[in-house]
Amino acid sequence: MLNGVIKILVAVIIGAAVLPFVSQAQTNINTSFSLQNELGVEITPSFPRPNETVLINLTLFTEDLNSADITWYKDGRTVLSGKGETKYSFTAGPAGTETKIEIRIKLFGGASFSKTFTLNPASVDLIWEANSYVPPFYKGKALHPMQGGLKVVAMPEFIKGGKRISPQNLIYKWSNGLNVYQSLSGYGKNVITIDGSLFGRDEEIKVLVTDPVSGLVAEGLLNVSPADPEIIFYENDPYYGHLFDIAIGSALSLKAEEVQILAAPYYFTEEESGVLKYEWRLNGQIIPNLSSSRTAIFRKPENSDGKSVISLRIENTNRILQQADGSLGVIFEK
């Protein structure tokens, strides 16, 4: 499973006029006097997702709700009734399943009023893809390096009236938690590509998805931690080519007269050729003419045995935070 997949928050749709203290919610109010506006309806979480537990809490600052008779109706059926019953929880249905909540309140002084609203959960998944290198047939995920390019795709699940709403018909507002990506936001813009932070901090991506027709709203949140680039060495066999299924560990026993070693620059940003600088060393001495080569050939000394140390530093000349070091020992005998 992709580690960038996050199933996140949702929206709440409620009827006509905005309730005080209810984020992203609307309501049809059944009374016209001031108590209807004084009643606070708090929904937790603010954006409940499908099949999630929802808690509704009532507050009224000018009257005592603890002495009031409160009756809760869910889809027309009484689910809770009694004095001071200011809290009610239930499990939201699947995406597109509307739940009608009605609250009838009779205060100790005799005044009565009610509120009715509808909850319709929606959700959005965020998946990410890093523009970084991994070798052919690699079964893992290409990780996001510091300063690397990051592609994020929003996959909303919006259902109204039994019909799924196309992602291209929704409005997307992208941000990093602090600033809105204005140029990347808008109608049908469910994909963004950004460059990672110069400071190597986690990438926090938020999206607020809205259906301008039904009013459904969903919010998504994604955190991606940058990974350090790595160097993994592989042997280039004269018969089988690059042996990507067997990485060279910390040491290599050289049985043939020579060996060709390939350096795989894991998680460096993939971009035009020539931006990666390779600095090969043998026993601490720089090997000339290999500054742009991923491969190097090493021959064992004649009539001697011992061990040599091969080391390599790779730097991305376009992205100063992307660099890695690797080394291995080569053991040879007469």
Residue pairs with C-beta under 8 A, 6 or more apart in sequence:
2 127
2 128
2 141
3 141
4 126
4 127
4 128
4 129
4 141
4 152
4 222
4 224
5 125
5 126
5 127
6 125
6 126
6 220
6 221
6 222
7 49
7 123
7 125
8 49
8 123
8 124
8 125
8 126
8 219
8 220
8 221
8 222
9 45
9 46
9 47
9 49
9 123
9 124
9 218
9 219
9 220
9 221
10 45
10 47
10 48
10 49
10 50
10 52
10 121
10 122
10 123
10 124
10 218
10 219
11 24
11 47
11 120
11 121
11 122
11 209
11 216
11 217
11 218
11 219
12 22
12 23
12 24
12 25
12 43
12 46
12 47
12 48
12 119
12 120
12 121
12 217
13 25
13 26
13 98
13 118
13 119
13 120
13 122
13 214
13 215
13 216
13 217
14 22
14 25
14 26
14 27
14 117
14 118
14 119
15 26
15 27
15 28
15 116
15 117
15 118
16 26
16 27
16 28
16 29
17 26
17 27
17 28
17 29
18 25
18 26
18 27
19 25
19 26
19 27
19 39
19 40
19 41
19 115
19 117
20 37
20 38
20 39
20 40
20 41
21 40
21 41
21 42
21 59
22 40
22 41
22 42
22 43
23 43
23 46
23 47
24 46
24 47
24 217
25 41
25 43
25 117
26 117
26 215
27 41
27 115
27 116
27 117
28 116
28 117
29 36
29 115
29 116
30 36
30 113
30 114
30 115
30 116
31 113
31 114
33 111
33 113
35 60
35 62
35 63
35 107
35 111
35 113
36 113
36 115
38 60
38 61
38 62
38 63
39 58
39 59
39 60
39 105
39 113
39 115
40 58
40 59
40 60
40 61
41 56
41 57
41 58
41 103
41 115
41 117
42 56
42 57
42 58
42 59
43 54
43 55
43 56
43 119
44 54
44 55
44 56
44 57
45 52
45 54
47 217
47 218
47 219
48 54
48 92
48 119
48 121
49 92
49 121
49 123
50 92
50 93
50 94
50 95
50 97
50 121
50 122
50 123
50 157
51 91
51 92
51 93
51 94
52 91
52 92
52 121
53 89
53 90
53 91
53 92
54 89
54 90
54 91
54 92
54 119
55 87
55 88
55 89
56 87
56 88
56 89
56 101
57 86
57 87
58 65
58 70
58 86
58 87
58 103
58 105
59 65
59 86
63 107
63 109
63 111
64 107
64 108
65 84
65 86
65 105
66 83
66 84
66 86
67 83
67 84
67 107
67 108
68 83
68 84
68 105
68 106
68 107
68 108
69 81
69 82
69 83
69 105
69 106
70 80
70 81
70 82
70 83
70 84
70 85
70 86
70 103
70 104
70 105
70 106
71 78
71 80
71 81
71 85
71 103
71 104
72 78
72 79
72 80
72 81
72 85
72 88
72 101
72 102
72 103
73 79
73 100
73 101
73 102
73 103
73 104
74 90
74 99
74 100
74 101
75 99
75 100
76 100
76 102
79 88
79 90
80 88
88 101
90 99
92 99
92 119
92 121
93 99
93 121
94 121
95 121
95 122
95 123
95 157
95 158
95 159
96 120
96 122
96 159
96 160
96 161
96 162
96 164
97 120
97 121
98 118
98 119
98 120
99 118
99 119
99 120
100 116
100 117
100 118
101 116
101 117
101 118
101 119
102 114
102 115
102 116
103 114
103 115
103 116
104 112
104 113
104 114
105 112
105 113
105 114
106 112
120 160
120 214
120 216
122 156
122 157
122 158
122 159
122 209
122 211
122 216
122 217
122 218
123 156
123 157
123 218
124 154
124 155
124 156
124 157
124 207
124 209
124 218
124 219
124 220
125 154
125 155
125 156
125 157
125 220
126 152
126 153
126 154
126 155
126 205
126 207
126 220
126 221
126 222
127 152
127 153
127 155
128 144
128 150
128 151
128 152
128 153
128 205
128 222
128 224
129 142
129 150
129 151
129 153
130 141
130 142
130 143
130 144
130 145
130 148
130 149
130 150
130 151
130 267
131 142
131 148
131 149
131 150
131 151
131 269
131 270
131 271
132 142
132 143
132 144
132 145
132 148
132 229
132 266
132 267
132 268
132 269
132 270
133 142
133 264
133 265
133 266
133 267
133 268
133 269
133 270
134 140
134 142
134 264
134 266
134 267
135 232
135 234
135 242
135 244
135 264
135 266
136 244
137 244
137 245
138 244
142 267
143 227
143 266
143 267
144 150
144 196
144 203
144 224
144 225
144 226
144 227
144 267
145 196
145 226
145 227
145 228
145 229
145 267
145 268
145 269
145 319
145 321
145 322
146 196
146 197
146 200
146 226
146 228
146 319
146 321
146 322
147 195
147 196
147 197
147 198
147 200
147 269
147 319
147 320
147 321
147 322
148 195
148 196
148 226
148 267
148 269
148 319
148 322
149 193
149 194
149 195
149 196
149 269
150 193
150 194
150 195
150 196
150 203
150 224
151 191
151 192
151 193
152 191
152 192
152 193
152 194
152 205
152 207
152 222
153 190
153 191
154 167
154 172
154 190
154 191
154 207
154 209
154 220
155 167
155 190
156 165
156 167
156 170
156 190
156 209
156 218
157 164
157 218
158 164
158 165
158 170
158 209
158 211
158 214
158 216
158 218
159 165
160 211
160 213
160 214
160 216
165 211
165 213
165 214
165 216
167 188
167 190
168 188
168 190
169 188
169 211
169 213
170 187
170 188
170 190
170 209
170 210
170 211
170 212
171 185
171 186
171 187
171 209
171 210
171 211
171 212
172 185
172 186
172 187
172 188
172 189
172 190
172 207
172 208
172 209
173 180
173 185
173 207
173 208
173 209
173 210
174 180
174 181
174 184
174 185
174 189
174 192
174 205
174 206
174 207
175 181
175 205
175 206
175 207
175 208
176 203
176 204
176 205
176 206
177 204
177 206
181 192
181 194
184 192
184 194
190 209
192 205
194 203
194 205
196 203
196 226
197 203
197 226
198 321
200 226
200 321
201 226
202 223
202 224
202 225
202 226
203 222
203 223
203 224
203 225
203 226
204 221
204 222
204 223
205 221
205 222
205 223
205 224
206 219
206 220
206 221
206 222
207 219
207 220
208 217
208 218
208 219
209 217
209 218
209 219
209 220
210 216
210 217
211 217
227 267
228 267
228 324
229 265
229 266
229 267
229 268
229 314
229 316
229 322
229 323
229 324
230 266
230 267
230 324
230 326
231 263
231 264
231 265
231 266
231 312
231 314
231 324
231 325
231 326
232 247
232 248
232 263
232 264
232 266
232 326
233 247
233 248
233 261
233 262
233 263
233 264
233 326
233 328
234 242
234 243
234 244
234 246
234 247
234 248
234 261
234 262
234 264
235 242
235 243
235 246
235 248
235 252
235 259
235 260
235 261
235 262
236 242
236 243
236 260
236 261
236 262
236 295
237 243
238 260
242 262
244 264
248 261
248 328
249 328
250 328
250 329
251 307
251 328
251 329
251 330
251 331
252 259
252 261
252 328
252 329
252 330
252 331
253 331
253 332
254 298
254 300
254 330
254 331
254 332
257 299
257 300
258 297
258 298
258 299
258 300
259 297
259 298
259 330
260 295
260 296
260 297
260 298
261 295
261 296
261 297
261 298
261 310
261 328
262 294
262 295
263 278
263 294
263 295
263 296
263 312
263 314
263 326
264 294
265 276
265 294
265 314
265 324
266 324
268 276
268 314
268 316
268 322
268 324
269 316
269 318
269 319
269 322
271 318
274 292
275 316
275 317
275 318
276 292
276 314
276 315
276 316
276 317
277 291
277 292
277 314
277 315
277 316
277 317
278 290
278 291
278 292
278 293
278 294
278 312
278 313
278 314
279 286
279 291
279 312
279 313
279 314
279 315
280 286
280 287
280 290
280 293
280 296
280 310
280 311
280 312
281 287
281 310
281 311
281 312
282 298
282 308
282 309
282 310
283 308
283 309
284 309
284 311
287 296
290 296
296 310
298 308
298 310
298 330
300 330
300 332
301 332
303 334
304 332
304 334
305 332
305 333
305 334
306 331
306 332
307 329
307 330
307 331
307 332
308 329
308 330
308 332
309 327
309 328
309 329
309 330
310 327
310 328
310 329
310 330
311 325
311 326
311 327
312 325
312 326
312 327
313 323
313 324
313 325
314 323
314 324
315 322
315 323
316 322
316 323
